[in-house]
Amino acid sequence: MKILQIDSSILGDASISRQLTQAIVGQLQQKHGEAVELEYLDLAAQPIPHLTAEILMGQNLEQAALGEQILQQYLQADIVVVGAAMYNFGLPSTLKAWIDRISVAGRTFKYTENGPVGLAGEKKVYIASSRGGVYGEQSPVDFQEAFLKTVFNFTGVTDVHVIRAEGVNMGDAAKQQAIETAMAQVSQI
């Protein structure tokens, strides 16, 4: 089993989403034992360049090779664990840069006369979501979790689970409760 773990928070050790991704991966390793192969991307420490016309048109060979590597990591993963902190109602721009590299027509999706069809295969995705405030699942200002679900669904991945810690900037008690609630969800994986 191949797990792709992606962290995108800029907060390093203070990051709640990083704590959650680590706990999720730990739970999966405990559940599946030595059969787990882990690949790790830290998009804050090694950001992927944002998409440009030159990159999109394949005019930069170095970036084309990087894009292919990122795409293969995604396609080959059985489980993807994404750490996504909410920044200004959305996700970190480095995570969006990763999404731009995995959203490739003819590779992870195709258009048909009946609309788009995902090609990324059967895999499971865990989104480790952290939010300073409390937004809930149906929030009109959630451009983080809803966007990520849409991207994964578009590439054909429908087994998407969100483990959320929200309200983490609303005082120590709220933060602790949010982490405990999220960790309880992790323990059920």
Contacts in CASP RR format, 6 or more apart in sequence:
PFRMAT RR
TARGET T0000
AUTHOR 0000-0000-0000
METHOD contacts of the structure
MODEL  1
MKILQIDSSILGDASISRQLTQAIVGQLQQKHGEAVELEYLDLAAQPIPH
LTAEILMGQNLEQAALGEQILQQYLQADIVVVGAAMYNFGLPSTLKAWID
RISVAGRTFKYTENGPVGLAGEKKVYIASSRGGVYGEQSPVDFQEAFLKT
VFNFTGVTDVHVIRAEGVNMGDAAKQQAIETAMAQVSQI
1 28 0 8 1.000
1 32 0 8 1.000
1 35 0 8 1.000
1 36 0 8 1.000
1 37 0 8 1.000
1 78 0 8 1.000
1 79 0 8 1.000
2 36 0 8 1.000
2 37 0 8 1.000
2 38 0 8 1.000
2 39 0 8 1.000
2 76 0 8 1.000
2 77 0 8 1.000
2 78 0 8 1.000
2 79 0 8 1.000
3 25 0 8 1.000
3 28 0 8 1.000
3 36 0 8 1.000
3 37 0 8 1.000
3 38 0 8 1.000
3 39 0 8 1.000
3 77 0 8 1.000
3 78 0 8 1.000
3 79 0 8 1.000
3 80 0 8 1.000
3 81 0 8 1.000
4 39 0 8 1.000
4 40 0 8 1.000
4 41 0 8 1.000
4 73 0 8 1.000
4 74 0 8 1.000
4 77 0 8 1.000
4 79 0 8 1.000
4 80 0 8 1.000
4 81 0 8 1.000
5 21 0 8 1.000
5 25 0 8 1.000
5 38 0 8 1.000
5 39 0 8 1.000
5 40 0 8 1.000
5 41 0 8 1.000
5 81 0 8 1.000
6 21 0 8 1.000
6 40 0 8 1.000
6 41 0 8 1.000
6 43 0 8 1.000
6 80 0 8 1.000
6 81 0 8 1.000
6 82 0 8 1.000
6 83 0 8 1.000
6 95 0 8 1.000
6 98 0 8 1.000
7 15 0 8 1.000
7 17 0 8 1.000
7 18 0 8 1.000
7 21 0 8 1.000
7 40 0 8 1.000
7 41 0 8 1.000
7 42 0 8 1.000
7 43 0 8 1.000
7 44 0 8 1.000
7 83 0 8 1.000
8 17 0 8 1.000
8 43 0 8 1.000
8 44 0 8 1.000
8 82 0 8 1.000
8 83 0 8 1.000
8 84 0 8 1.000
8 85 0 8 1.000
8 91 0 8 1.000
8 92 0 8 1.000
8 94 0 8 1.000
8 95 0 8 1.000
8 98 0 8 1.000
9 15 0 8 1.000
9 16 0 8 1.000
9 17 0 8 1.000
9 18 0 8 1.000
9 44 0 8 1.000
9 83 0 8 1.000
9 85 0 8 1.000
9 92 0 8 1.000
9 130 0 8 1.000
10 44 0 8 1.000
10 85 0 8 1.000
10 92 0 8 1.000
11 18 0 8 1.000
11 85 0 8 1.000
12 18 0 8 1.000
12 44 0 8 1.000
15 85 0 8 1.000
15 130 0 8 1.000
16 85 0 8 1.000
16 130 0 8 1.000
16 165 0 8 1.000
16 168 0 8 1.000
16 175 0 8 1.000
16 178 0 8 1.000
16 179 0 8 1.000
16 182 0 8 1.000
17 83 0 8 1.000
17 84 0 8 1.000
17 85 0 8 1.000
17 128 0 8 1.000
17 129 0 8 1.000
17 130 0 8 1.000
17 165 0 8 1.000
18 83 0 8 1.000
19 179 0 8 1.000
20 83 0 8 1.000
20 128 0 8 1.000
20 129 0 8 1.000
20 130 0 8 1.000
20 163 0 8 1.000
20 165 0 8 1.000
20 182 0 8 1.000
20 183 0 8 1.000
20 186 0 8 1.000
21 81 0 8 1.000
21 82 0 8 1.000
21 83 0 8 1.000
21 128 0 8 1.000
23 183 0 8 1.000
23 186 0 8 1.000
24 81 0 8 1.000
24 126 0 8 1.000
24 128 0 8 1.000
24 163 0 8 1.000
24 186 0 8 1.000
24 189 0 8 1.000
25 38 0 8 1.000
25 81 0 8 1.000
27 186 0 8 1.000
27 187 0 8 1.000
27 189 0 8 1.000
28 36 0 8 1.000
28 79 0 8 1.000
28 81 0 8 1.000
28 189 0 8 1.000
29 36 0 8 1.000
29 38 0 8 1.000
31 189 0 8 1.000
39 73 0 8 1.000
39 77 0 8 1.000
41 73 0 8 1.000
41 98 0 8 1.000
43 92 0 8 1.000
43 94 0 8 1.000
43 95 0 8 1.000
43 97 0 8 1.000
43 98 0 8 1.000
44 92 0 8 1.000
44 94 0 8 1.000
47 94 0 8 1.000
47 97 0 8 1.000
48 66 0 8 1.000
48 70 0 8 1.000
48 94 0 8 1.000
48 97 0 8 1.000
48 98 0 8 1.000
48 101 0 8 1.000
49 55 0 8 1.000
49 63 0 8 1.000
49 66 0 8 1.000
49 97 0 8 1.000
50 93 0 8 1.000
50 96 0 8 1.000
50 97 0 8 1.000
50 100 0 8 1.000
51 97 0 8 1.000
51 100 0 8 1.000
51 101 0 8 1.000
52 60 0 8 1.000
54 60 0 8 1.000
54 63 0 8 1.000
55 63 0 8 1.000
55 64 0 8 1.000
58 64 0 8 1.000
66 101 0 8 1.000
67 101 0 8 1.000
70 98 0 8 1.000
70 101 0 8 1.000
70 102 0 8 1.000
71 101 0 8 1.000
71 102 0 8 1.000
71 104 0 8 1.000
71 107 0 8 1.000
71 108 0 8 1.000
74 80 0 8 1.000
74 102 0 8 1.000
74 108 0 8 1.000
74 120 0 8 1.000
75 107 0 8 1.000
75 108 0 8 1.000
75 120 0 8 1.000
75 121 0 8 1.000
77 123 0 8 1.000
78 123 0 8 1.000
78 124 0 8 1.000
79 123 0 8 1.000
79 124 0 8 1.000
79 125 0 8 1.000
79 126 0 8 1.000
80 123 0 8 1.000
80 124 0 8 1.000
80 125 0 8 1.000
80 126 0 8 1.000
80 152 0 8 1.000
80 157 0 8 1.000
81 125 0 8 1.000
81 126 0 8 1.000
81 128 0 8 1.000
82 95 0 8 1.000
82 125 0 8 1.000
82 126 0 8 1.000
82 127 0 8 1.000
82 128 0 8 1.000
82 148 0 8 1.000
83 95 0 8 1.000
83 127 0 8 1.000
83 128 0 8 1.000
83 129 0 8 1.000
83 130 0 8 1.000
84 91 0 8 1.000
84 92 0 8 1.000
84 95 0 8 1.000
84 127 0 8 1.000
84 128 0 8 1.000
84 129 0 8 1.000
84 130 0 8 1.000
84 144 0 8 1.000
84 145 0 8 1.000
84 148 0 8 1.000
85 91 0 8 1.000
85 92 0 8 1.000
85 129 0 8 1.000
85 130 0 8 1.000
85 131 0 8 1.000
86 129 0 8 1.000
86 130 0 8 1.000
86 131 0 8 1.000
86 132 0 8 1.000
86 135 0 8 1.000
86 142 0 8 1.000
86 144 0 8 1.000
89 141 0 8 1.000
89 142 0 8 1.000
89 143 0 8 1.000
89 144 0 8 1.000
90 142 0 8 1.000
90 143 0 8 1.000
90 144 0 8 1.000
90 147 0 8 1.000
91 143 0 8 1.000
91 144 0 8 1.000
91 147 0 8 1.000
91 148 0 8 1.000
99 151 0 8 1.000
102 108 0 8 1.000
102 120 0 8 1.000
102 155 0 8 1.000
103 109 0 8 1.000
103 151 0 8 1.000
103 154 0 8 1.000
103 155 0 8 1.000
105 111 0 8 1.000
106 119 0 8 1.000
107 119 0 8 1.000
108 118 0 8 1.000
108 119 0 8 1.000
108 120 0 8 1.000
108 155 0 8 1.000
108 156 0 8 1.000
109 116 0 8 1.000
109 117 0 8 1.000
109 118 0 8 1.000
109 119 0 8 1.000
109 120 0 8 1.000
109 154 0 8 1.000
109 155 0 8 1.000
109 156 0 8 1.000
110 116 0 8 1.000
110 117 0 8 1.000
110 118 0 8 1.000
110 119 0 8 1.000
111 117 0 8 1.000
116 154 0 8 1.000
117 156 0 8 1.000
118 154 0 8 1.000
118 155 0 8 1.000
118 156 0 8 1.000
119 155 0 8 1.000
119 156 0 8 1.000
120 152 0 8 1.000
120 155 0 8 1.000
120 156 0 8 1.000
120 157 0 8 1.000
121 156 0 8 1.000
121 157 0 8 1.000
122 159 0 8 1.000
123 157 0 8 1.000
123 159 0 8 1.000
124 157 0 8 1.000
124 159 0 8 1.000
124 160 0 8 1.000
124 161 0 8 1.000
125 152 0 8 1.000
125 157 0 8 1.000
125 159 0 8 1.000
125 160 0 8 1.000
125 161 0 8 1.000
126 161 0 8 1.000
126 162 0 8 1.000
126 163 0 8 1.000
126 189 0 8 1.000
127 145 0 8 1.000
127 148 0 8 1.000
127 149 0 8 1.000
127 160 0 8 1.000
127 161 0 8 1.000
127 162 0 8 1.000
127 163 0 8 1.000
128 163 0 8 1.000
128 182 0 8 1.000
129 144 0 8 1.000
129 145 0 8 1.000
129 162 0 8 1.000
129 163 0 8 1.000
129 164 0 8 1.000
129 165 0 8 1.000
129 166 0 8 1.000
130 164 0 8 1.000
130 165 0 8 1.000
130 166 0 8 1.000
130 168 0 8 1.000
131 144 0 8 1.000
131 164 0 8 1.000
131 165 0 8 1.000
131 166 0 8 1.000
131 167 0 8 1.000
131 168 0 8 1.000
132 166 0 8 1.000
132 167 0 8 1.000
132 168 0 8 1.000
132 169 0 8 1.000
132 170 0 8 1.000
133 166 0 8 1.000
133 167 0 8 1.000
133 168 0 8 1.000
133 169 0 8 1.000
133 170 0 8 1.000
134 166 0 8 1.000
134 167 0 8 1.000
134 170 0 8 1.000
135 141 0 8 1.000
135 142 0 8 1.000
135 166 0 8 1.000
136 142 0 8 1.000
136 164 0 8 1.000
136 166 0 8 1.000
137 145 0 8 1.000
137 162 0 8 1.000
145 162 0 8 1.000
145 164 0 8 1.000
148 160 0 8 1.000
149 160 0 8 1.000
149 162 0 8 1.000
152 158 0 8 1.000
152 160 0 8 1.000
153 160 0 8 1.000
163 182 0 8 1.000
163 185 0 8 1.000
163 186 0 8 1.000
164 182 0 8 1.000
165 178 0 8 1.000
165 179 0 8 1.000
165 181 0 8 1.000
165 182 0 8 1.000
166 178 0 8 1.000
167 174 0 8 1.000
167 175 0 8 1.000
167 178 0 8 1.000
168 174 0 8 1.000
168 175 0 8 1.000
168 178 0 8 1.000
168 179 0 8 1.000
169 175 0 8 1.000
END
